[in-house]
């Protein structure tokens, strides 16, 4: 995918997302979804912004229908933030960098030296 975003699937979802020690933002998307493509650069920017403080992954719903069904994905793009193995928040549809960042900030355990990077400084 990119330096900052990895793809997850049915086989890796539990280990990468649910067992993560840091918050994980999952972008549920599909290749045919134009709004998903429009959101991709924003999700990339968020991933770059948070670095190791929060992980960002993508899950293709067409290739991984059981995960999409488990989380009742009815529209895409859908962004779900997981922490400690549980869904904490979700955004359905297009979202701004600020909206996504606000959601993540509520759940990131910030280390003092990472505060500047997350604030965008």
C-alpha positions as CSV (number, residue, x, y, z in Angstrom):
1,X,0.0,0.0,0.0
2,X,2.4,2.7,1.2
3,X,5.1,3.3,3.7
4,X,2.5,4.3,6.3
5,X,-0.5,2.2,5.5
6,X,-0.7,-1.6,5.3
7,X,-3.4,-3.8,3.9
8,X,-5.1,-6.3,6.3
9,X,-7.3,-9.2,5.4
10,X,-9.4,-11.9,7.1
11,X,-6.3,-13.8,8.1
12,X,-4.4,-10.8,9.6
13,X,-7.2,-8.7,11.0
14,X,-7.2,-10.1,14.5
15,X,-3.4,-9.9,15.0
16,X,-2.8,-6.5,13.3
17,X,-6.0,-4.7,14.5
18,X,-7.5,-6.4,17.5
19,X,-4.3,-7.3,19.3
20,X,-2.5,-4.0,18.6
21,X,-1.0,-2.2,21.5
22,X,-1.7,1.1,19.8
23,X,-5.0,2.4,18.3
24,X,-5.7,1.2,14.8
25,X,-7.7,3.1,12.2
26,X,-9.2,0.7,9.7
27,X,-10.3,2.1,6.3
28,X,-12.9,-0.2,4.9
29,X,-12.9,0.4,1.1
30,X,-13.3,-1.1,-2.4
31,X,-11.5,-0.5,-5.6
32,X,-14.7,0.5,-7.4
33,X,-15.6,3.1,-4.8
34,X,-14.9,6.7,-6.0
35,X,-15.4,8.3,-2.6
36,X,-12.9,5.8,-1.2
37,X,-10.3,6.9,-3.8
38,X,-11.0,10.6,-2.9
39,X,-10.5,9.8,0.8
40,X,-7.2,7.9,0.2
41,X,-4.8,10.9,0.3
42,X,-6.4,12.2,3.5
43,X,-6.0,8.7,5.1
44,X,-2.4,8.7,3.9
45,X,-1.8,12.1,5.5
46,X,-3.3,11.0,8.8
47,X,-1.1,7.8,8.7
48,X,2.0,9.9,8.1
49,X,0.9,12.4,10.8
50,X,0.5,9.8,13.6
51,X,3.5,7.5,12.7
52,X,3.8,4.9,15.4
53,X,1.4,6.5,17.8
54,X,-1.6,5.1,15.9
55,X,-1.6,2.5,13.1
56,X,-3.6,3.0,9.8
57,X,-4.6,0.0,7.7
58,X,-7.0,-0.7,4.8
59,X,-9.4,-3.6,4.4
60,X,-10.9,-4.3,0.9
61,X,-14.5,-5.3,1.6
62,X,-14.9,-7.2,-1.6
63,X,-11.9,-9.4,-0.8
64,X,-12.8,-9.8,2.9
65,X,-16.6,-10.0,3.2
66,X,-16.6,-11.7,6.6
67,X,-14.8,-8.9,8.3
68,X,-17.0,-6.3,6.7
69,X,-20.1,-8.3,7.8
70,X,-18.8,-8.7,11.3
71,X,-18.5,-4.9,11.7
72,X,-21.8,-4.3,9.8
73,X,-20.2,-2.2,7.1
74,X,-23.2,-1.0,5.0
75,X,-21.6,2.0,3.2
76,X,-18.1,2.8,2.2
77,X,-15.8,4.5,2.9
78,X,-16.1,3.6,6.6
79,X,-13.3,4.4,9.0
80,X,-13.4,2.5,12.3
81,X,-11.0,3.3,15.1
82,X,-10.1,0.3,17.3
83,X,-8.3,0.4,20.6
84,X,-7.6,-2.5,23.0
85,X,-9.4,-4.9,20.6
86,X,-12.7,-2.9,20.5
87,X,-14.4,-0.5,18.2
88,X,-14.2,2.9,19.7
89,X,-15.5,5.2,17.0
90,X,-16.6,5.2,13.4
91,X,-16.9,7.7,10.5
92,X,-19.1,6.8,7.5
93,X,-18.4,8.6,4.2
94,X,-15.9,11.3,3.3
95,X,-14.1,13.0,6.2
96,X,-11.6,15.7,6.6
97,X,-8.1,15.3,8.0
98,X,-9.3,17.3,11.1
99,X,-12.3,15.1,11.7
100,X,-10.2,11.9,11.5
101,X,-7.5,13.5,13.7
102,X,-10.0,14.5,16.4
103,X,-11.3,11.0,16.5
104,X,-7.8,9.5,16.8
105,X,-6.6,12.1,19.4
106,X,-9.3,10.9,21.8
107,X,-7.7,7.5,21.9
108,X,-4.0,7.9,21.4
109,X,-1.8,7.5,24.5
110,X,0.7,10.3,23.7
111,X,4.3,10.1,24.8
112,X,5.7,13.5,25.7
113,X,8.3,13.5,22.9
114,X,5.7,12.6,20.2
115,X,3.3,15.5,21.1
116,X,4.9,17.9,18.6
117,X,4.8,15.4,15.7
118,X,1.1,14.7,16.3
119,X,0.3,18.4,16.6
120,X,1.9,18.8,13.2
121,X,4.9,20.7,14.3
